[in-house]
């Protein structure tokens, strides 16, 4: 395969976009991008939070005023509908800016910490810029996947080099210009944020380029490669590696709401979401009713190229994703699953379409219950008891998000607490990401580290512990602890100090203190 260029085309029509391709960034180009970002970061790292807020505010205003253009670019680049683009590209980014503006400075402010027995000292934690961060973005949300990691990186005072997906590179220059213009309007160099294009080799080159941290979103397979390469230079990484999120629908759930949320959780962005509802567990008493309701909604929905009309569901973005979906669906069908709707490619259009699909009669050991399919396939399984559904939900190597639908708050919370995942939403699908005060990340093979929330912002900073004198004079160590050491007196003194400070009971503490008196006379 020729990796010297990246293709530019609309995956829903297969029509070329712009020049049809762009050159991939060379290794020399990657190193130059890091160098430029590092030079620009010196001034940016010294900027005030008020200044950084003004830069983010400029971006916010641009996004609000250019919603249509941003979403049209996302639609052309990724094949998603305009509604999906507004929902998934804009809201999270704008909420991220809001969170940083309201809470970012306080999150990164110097913190005071308890000093324990060191009463003569003051303990603090300081947060300072890392330097230049590398961001490797996936294809499913071209704007969101660039901006959501970039915003906290910038707010913490860093520069960035962003490797965009080879499947959604057409929109890159438009987004880059927005960031560059916002920085330059406040007197900073647009070199602070660099973009590189290319395939996996460019991502690998960025990992080993000398950046100070890597933020990667992608598959567990590629995440392992990133972590292995980063380990050679001990470059820290944050890895968001996808999910196989369970959605539990109980017999007492708000039925219509649960059906509506399941539709969103499966078919938004043609199912290409790391927090997509890839496994839906519906109580046996309402299973058939639930399936019928979903089928009815799908019969009244349409799929097609978003640019050609108002469709509910667009196309997949990466060509190989169709092969992955087909492989997993065919495996399930061969092992006894039933496709109530769909189950094959949609050949009505030239683009990369998989028919909206509903699978039932699945079993936990099927590959489609264990591997991320990342497509418009609703996989529904019936369950009888709460203990059974907890076991089913946790029977998976992924652990990113989850959702529980029940009208009983105690039952819902008990189920939610039992699911092994990084996040869980009750009576909503995937909304934890919109709440930017919450950390985002997974357990098991769904990733390492967190983005979003105070935890995600602090992950973009160097954490330094500082211990300084409380008083204008220093308190010296006892002579028995200074060199040259008197081993007998020093050890005895240390043992009595430990008993006095940490022993149980007032009598033992007093006894230790009295034993120290003769030693103190030698100081």
Residue pairs with C-beta under 8 A, 6 or more apart in sequence:
1 199
3 24
3 198
3 199
3 201
4 23
4 24
5 21
5 22
5 23
5 24
6 21
6 22
6 24
6 166
6 169
6 197
6 198
6 199
7 20
7 21
7 166
7 167
8 16
8 17
8 18
8 19
8 20
8 21
8 22
8 169
8 170
9 15
9 16
9 17
9 20
10 17
10 76
10 77
10 79
10 305
10 307
10 351
11 78
11 79
11 167
11 315
11 316
11 317
11 318
11 319
11 351
11 352
12 79
12 304
12 305
12 306
12 307
12 314
12 315
12 349
12 351
12 352
12 353
13 305
13 307
13 308
13 349
13 350
13 351
14 350
14 351
14 352
17 76
17 77
17 170
18 170
22 169
22 197
23 197
24 197
24 198
24 199
24 202
25 33
25 196
25 197
25 198
25 202
27 205
29 196
30 161
30 196
30 202
30 205
30 206
30 209
31 209
31 210
33 161
33 194
33 195
33 196
34 132
34 161
34 194
34 209
34 210
34 211
36 191
36 194
37 132
37 159
37 160
37 161
37 191
37 192
37 193
37 194
38 131
38 132
38 159
39 189
39 191
40 159
40 188
40 189
40 190
40 191
40 192
41 129
41 131
41 132
41 157
41 158
41 159
41 192
43 188
43 189
44 154
44 157
44 158
44 159
44 183
44 188
44 189
44 192
45 128
45 129
45 131
45 157
45 158
46 157
47 157
47 188
49 104
49 105
49 108
49 155
51 186
52 104
52 154
52 155
52 157
53 100
53 101
53 104
53 105
54 186
55 154
55 182
55 183
55 185
55 186
55 188
56 97
56 100
56 101
56 151
56 154
56 155
56 182
57 97
57 101
58 181
58 182
58 185
58 186
59 97
59 147
59 151
59 178
59 179
59 182
60 94
60 97
62 178
62 181
62 182
63 70
63 90
63 93
63 94
63 178
64 94
66 178
67 86
67 90
69 174
70 85
70 89
70 90
70 143
70 174
70 175
71 82
71 85
71 86
71 89
71 90
72 82
72 85
73 142
73 143
73 170
73 171
73 174
74 80
74 85
74 89
74 141
74 142
74 143
74 171
75 81
75 82
75 85
75 306
75 307
75 314
76 170
76 171
76 307
77 142
77 167
77 168
77 169
77 170
77 171
77 317
78 139
78 140
78 141
78 142
78 167
78 168
78 269
78 272
78 314
78 317
79 270
79 305
79 306
79 314
79 315
79 316
79 317
79 351
79 352
80 88
80 269
80 270
80 272
80 306
80 314
80 315
80 317
81 306
81 311
81 312
81 313
81 314
82 306
84 268
84 269
84 314
85 143
87 268
88 141
88 144
88 268
88 269
88 273
89 141
89 142
89 143
89 144
90 143
90 144
91 434
92 144
92 148
92 433
92 434
92 436
93 143
93 144
93 147
93 148
93 151
95 434
95 435
95 436
96 147
96 148
96 151
96 152
96 436
96 452
97 151
98 436
99 436
99 437
99 453
100 151
100 152
100 155
100 457
103 437
103 454
104 152
104 155
104 457
107 454
107 457
107 458
108 127
108 155
108 156
108 457
108 458
108 461
109 127
110 124
110 125
110 126
110 127
111 124
111 125
112 122
112 123
112 124
113 123
113 124
113 125
114 123
115 121
115 122
115 123
115 467
117 501
118 467
119 470
120 469
120 470
120 471
120 475
121 467
121 468
121 469
121 470
122 467
122 468
122 469
122 470
123 465
123 466
123 467
124 465
124 466
124 467
124 468
125 463
125 464
125 465
125 466
126 463
126 464
126 466
127 156
127 458
127 461
127 462
127 463
127 464
128 157
128 461
128 462
128 464
129 156
129 157
129 158
129 461
129 462
130 156
130 158
130 212
130 213
130 460
130 461
130 462
131 158
131 159
131 211
131 212
132 158
132 159
132 160
132 161
132 211
132 212
133 153
133 158
133 159
133 160
133 161
133 211
133 212
133 213
133 214
133 215
133 460
134 160
134 161
134 162
134 163
134 206
134 207
134 209
134 211
134 213
134 214
134 215
135 146
135 149
135 150
135 153
135 160
135 161
135 162
135 163
135 214
135 215
136 162
136 163
136 203
136 206
136 207
136 214
136 215
136 216
136 217
136 218
136 226
137 145
137 146
137 149
137 162
137 163
137 164
137 165
137 217
138 145
138 165
138 217
138 218
139 145
139 165
139 166
139 167
139 168
139 272
139 317
139 318
140 269
140 272
140 273
140 274
140 317
140 374
141 269
142 164
142 165
142 168
142 171
142 172
142 175
143 171
143 175
145 165
145 217
146 162
146 164
146 172
146 175
147 175
148 451
148 452
149 215
149 217
149 451
150 160
150 162
150 179
150 193
152 451
152 456
152 457
152 459
152 460
153 160
153 215
153 460
154 160
154 192
154 193
155 457
155 460
156 457
156 460
156 461
157 461
158 212
158 460
159 191
159 192
159 193
159 194
160 192
160 193
160 194
161 193
161 194
161 195
161 196
161 206
161 209
161 211
162 193
162 194
162 195
162 196
163 195
163 196
163 197
163 198
163 202
163 203
163 206
164 172
164 195
164 196
164 197
166 197
166 198
166 199
167 317
167 318
168 317
169 197
172 195
172 197
173 195
176 193
176 195
179 190
179 193
180 190
180 193
181 190
183 189
183 190
183 192
183 193
184 190
196 202
196 206
200 222
203 216
203 222
203 226
204 225
204 229
206 214
207 214
207 226
207 229
207 230
207 235
208 229
208 230
208 232
208 233
210 233
211 235
212 235
212 236
213 235
213 236
213 237
213 238
213 459
213 460
214 226
214 230
214 235
214 236
214 237
214 238
215 237
215 238
215 451
216 222
216 223
216 226
216 237
216 238
216 239
216 240
217 239
217 240
217 241
217 274
218 226
218 240
218 241
218 242
219 241
219 242
219 372
220 241
220 242
220 445
220 446
223 239
223 241
223 447
223 448
226 237
226 239
227 237
227 239
227 448
230 236
230 237
237 448
237 449
238 441
238 447
238 448
238 449
238 450
238 451
238 459
239 447
239 448
239 449
240 274
240 400
240 440
240 441
240 442
240 446
240 447
240 451
241 442
241 445
241 446
241 447
241 448
242 274
242 372
242 374
242 398
242 400
242 446
242 447
243 274
243 275
243 276
243 278
243 372
243 398
243 399
243 400
243 401
243 442
243 446
244 278
244 279
244 369
244 370
244 371
244 372
244 396
244 397
244 398
244 400
245 265
245 275
245 276
245 277
245 278
245 279
245 398
245 400
245 401
245 402
245 403
245 421
245 430
246 277
246 279
246 280
246 281
246 392
246 393
246 396
246 402
246 403
246 419
247 261
247 262
247 265
247 277
247 279
247 280
247 281
247 402
247 403
247 404
247 405
247 429
248 281
248 389
248 393
248 402
248 403
248 404
248 405
248 406
248 415
248 419
249 258
249 262
249 280
249 281
249 282
249 283
249 286
249 290
249 405
250 283
250 386
250 404
250 405
250 406
250 408
250 411
250 412
250 415
251 283
251 285
251 286
252 406
252 407
252 408
252 411
253 283
253 286
253 405
253 406
253 407
253 427
254 405
254 407
254 427
255 286
255 289
255 290
255 293
256 293
257 405
257 427
258 290
258 405
259 290
259 293
259 294
259 297
261 277
261 403
261 405
261 428
261 429
262 277
262 280
262 290
262 294
262 378
262 429
263 294
263 297
264 429
264 430
265 276
265 277
265 280
265 403
265 429
265 430
266 276
266 277
266 278
266 280
266 376
266 377
266 378
267 301
267 312
267 313
267 356
267 376
267 378
268 276
269 314
270 313
270 314
270 315
270 316
270 317
270 354
270 375
270 376
271 373
271 374
271 375
271 376
271 377
272 316
272 317
272 321
272 374
272 375
273 374
273 430
274 400
275 400
275 401
275 423
275 430
275 432
275 433
276 374
276 430
277 378
277 403
277 429
277 430
278 372
278 373
278 377
278 379
279 369
279 379
279 381
279 392
279 393
279 396
280 378
280 379
280 380
280 381
281 380
281 381
281 382
281 383
281 389
281 392
281 393
282 290
282 291
282 380
282 381
282 382
282 383
283 382
283 383
283 384
283 389
284 382
284 383
284 384
287 360
287 380
287 382
290 380
291 340
291 358
291 360
291 380
294 358
294 378
294 380
295 340
295 341
295 358
298 341
298 342
298 356
298 358
299 341
301 312
301 313
301 356
302 309
302 311
302 312
302 313
303 311
303 312
303 313
303 314
303 346
303 353
303 355
303 356
303 376
304 311
304 314
304 348
304 349
304 353
305 311
305 314
305 315
305 349
305 351
306 314
313 356
313 376
315 349
315 351
315 352
315 353
316 322
316 325
316 352
316 353
316 354
316 375
317 352
318 352
319 352
321 352
321 374
321 375
322 345
322 352
322 354
322 375
324 373
324 374
324 375
325 354
325 373
325 374
325 375
325 377
326 344
326 345
326 354
328 367
328 368
328 371
328 373
328 377
329 339
329 343
329 344
329 357
329 359
329 368
329 373
329 377
331 366
331 367
331 368
332 359
332 362
332 366
332 367
332 368
332 379
333 339
333 343
333 359
335 363
335 366
336 361
336 363
337 359
337 360
337 361
337 362
337 363
337 366
337 368
338 359
338 360
338 361
339 357
339 358
339 359
340 358
340 359
340 360
341 355
341 356
341 357
341 358
342 354
342 355
342 356
342 357
342 358
342 376
342 377
343 355
343 357
343 359
344 354
344 355
345 353
345 354
345 355
346 353
346 354
346 355
347 353
354 375
354 376
354 377
355 376
356 376
356 378
357 376
357 377
357 378
358 377
358 378
358 380
359 368
359 377
359 378
359 379
359 380
360 380
360 381
362 368
362 369
362 379
362 380
362 381
363 369
363 381
364 370
364 381
364 392
364 395
368 377
368 379
369 379
369 381
369 395
369 396
370 396
370 397
372 398
373 379
381 392
383 389
383 392
386 411
386 414
386 415
389 415
390 415
390 418
390 419
393 402
393 418
393 419
394 418
394 419
394 420
396 444
397 444
397 445
398 442
398 444
398 445
398 446
399 420
399 421
399 422
399 442
399 443
399 444
399 445
399 446
400 421
400 422
400 423
400 441
400 442
400 443
400 446
400 447
401 421
401 422
401 423
401 424
401 425
401 430
401 432
401 442
402 416
402 419
402 421
402 423
402 424
402 425
403 424
403 425
403 426
403 427
403 428
403 429
403 430
404 412
404 415
404 416
404 419
404 424
404 425
404 426
404 427
405 412
405 426
405 427
406 412
406 415
406 426
406 427
409 426
412 426
412 427
413 426
416 424
416 426
420 443
420 444
421 442
421 443
421 446
422 439
422 440
422 441
422 442
422 443
422 446
422 447
422 450
423 432
423 438
423 440
423 441
423 442
424 432
425 431
425 432
432 438
432 440
433 440
433 452
436 452
436 453
437 452
437 453
437 454
438 452
438 453
439 450
439 451
439 452
439 453
439 454
439 455
439 456
440 450
440 451
440 452
440 453
440 456
441 447
441 448
441 449
441 450
441 451
449 459
450 456
450 459
451 459
478 493
478 520
478 523
479 522
479 523
480 486
480 489
480 490
480 493
480 519
480 522
480 523
481 490
481 493
481 494
489 519
489 522
492 515
492 519
493 516
493 519
496 512
496 513
496 515
496 516
496 519
497 512
497 516
499 508
499 509
499 511
499 512
500 509
500 512
500 513
500 516
503 509
503 512
